[in-house]
Amino acid sequence: MKENLQKNAGIILIALGALMLMVSYFTKDWVDYNWYQLVCLLLIIGGIVAHIVISKKN
């Protein structure tokens, strides 16, 4: 289980960042906060980088 979670950590980060962006868009509460959008962007970029690094290890 732990190995499977580590293998998919990048995908989970990307999905979490995208989900947070969708929630902020539909609720209209967090759209104007730049720090929230920056955290979402960093999660997505970090997920992409993590996915590439983990894929190259295997």
N, C-alpha and C positions, 0 to 999 in steps of 0.2 A: 504494500500500500504506500509506504513512504517513498519507495523508488519511483512509483508511478506518479506521485505528486511532484517529485523533483523533476521528472521528465516533462511535465506539463506546466511548470511554474510560469514560464513565459506566456503561454496561452492564457493562463488564469489572470495574470497581470493585465494583459491586453483587454480581456473581457471585462475585468473590473473597472478599468479606466473608461471604456466605452459605455458601460452600464451607468457609471456615475455621470457621464456627460448627458446621457439620455434622460436620467432622472432630473438633472438640473434644467434641461430644456423643457420638459413637460410640466414641472412644478412652477417654473418661472421665478422661484425664490433665489436660486443660486447663480443665475445667468450673469448678473452684474458683478460678481465677485471674481476678480482676476486671480486671486490665490487659489481658488477652487478649480478654475479652469487650468491653471498651471500644474496643480497636483495631478489632475486627470491626464494632461499631456505627458508629464513625467512618468506616470504609470504605464502609459501606452508605449512610449519610447523605451523605457526600461524593460518592458515585456518583450519588445522586439529584439533588443540586444540580448536579453537573457535567453530567448528562444534560439537565436543564432549560436550563442556560445555553447549552450547545452547540446544543440544538434551537432556541432562540430566535434564535441567530446566523444559522442557515440559513433 
